[in-house]
Amino acid sequence: MESVTRFVEGKLKLKVNRDKSAVDRPWNRKLLGFSFLSNKQATIRLAPKTISRFKEKIRELKNRTRAISMEERISRLNRYLMGWIGYFRIASAKNHCERIDQWIRRRLRMCLWKQWKRVRTRIREVRALGVPEWACFVMANYRRGGWGMSRNTNNALPTSYWEAKGLKSLLSRYMELC
């Protein structure tokens, strides 16, 4: 490290930030949100912190307490998703994209469930989705909160429902770019 620092500061006349710079194995370091796997092919991957920052941004965009329409929420989300995957397309992230897609749809189902505040509204909306009558009453009176209910409404609000609403899939865009 000292040799590299001396060369960069002496010959190239650049300043080295000693907090950010290190000499280490590639899979132990991250650069611009990317990292490497510890195999001999030097496979590019997403750094773990990148995924956690991405999820925080999605939570911010899909804040269930914010009073915006579902179409506007999906529009903002699509803009962010397409830009994010455009930047990180060179990483091997197929499994990440698949899991993130599932997580995003679950968050959207939770937001939709929270919009249907009253039991009467929930019964009406779930019935309109084609759920049997007996299941409508069970689902509408579910008391475990929106996140728990988002798992139960998976069949009533499948992937095709969200595609019809305009939600773009991170996985399909990733497969197009690769």
DAQUI-V131569 format. One record per run of one state. SS is the DSSP state (2 for helix, 1 for strand, 0 for the rest). FROM is the first residue (numbers start at 1). LEN is the number of residues. If there is no record, write none. Layout:
ss=SS from=FROM len=LEN
ss=SS from=FROM len=LEN
This chain:
ss=0 from=1 len=1
ss=2 from=2 len=9
ss=0 from=11 len=15
ss=2 from=26 len=3
ss=0 from=29 len=2
ss=1 from=31 len=1
ss=0 from=32 len=2
ss=1 from=34 len=3
ss=0 from=37 len=7
ss=1 from=44 len=3
ss=0 from=47 len=1
ss=2 from=48 len=14
ss=0 from=62 len=8
ss=2 from=70 len=18
ss=0 from=88 len=6
ss=2 from=94 len=22
ss=0 from=116 len=3
ss=2 from=119 len=10
ss=0 from=129 len=4
ss=2 from=133 len=8
ss=0 from=141 len=5
ss=2 from=146 len=7
ss=0 from=153 len=6
ss=2 from=159 len=7
ss=0 from=166 len=4
ss=2 from=170 len=8
ss=0 from=178 len=1
